[in-house]
Amino acid sequence: MPNADNKKETERSALHATIWRIANDTREAVDITQLNARIAEIVTRENVLRTEIEGGGNS
C-alpha cells in the first residue's frame, strides 16, 4: 500500500499548505456596500468637476 500512503501524505501536505495560506492572509475585509457607496460619491464628484471645468471654459 505504498501508493495509498503516498497519496495520503500528498493530500495532508496540500491541506497543511492551504491552512497556512489562509492563516497568513492578512488582507483587510472589505464591506462591498460601503465601497460601492464611496465609488458612487467619487463618480458624482468627478462629474460635477467635469461640468464645472467644461462650463468654465465656455463662459
C-alpha positions, 0 to 999 in steps of 0.5 A: 500500500505504498501508493495509498500512503503516498497519496495520503501524505500528498493530500495532508501536505496540500491541506497543511499548505492551504491552512497556512495560506489562509492563516497568513492572509492578512488582507483587510475585509472589505464591506462591498456596500460601503465601497460601492457607496464611496465609488458612487460619491467619487463618480458624482464628484468627478462629474460635477468637476467635469461640468464645472471645468467644461462650463468654465471654459465656455463662459 
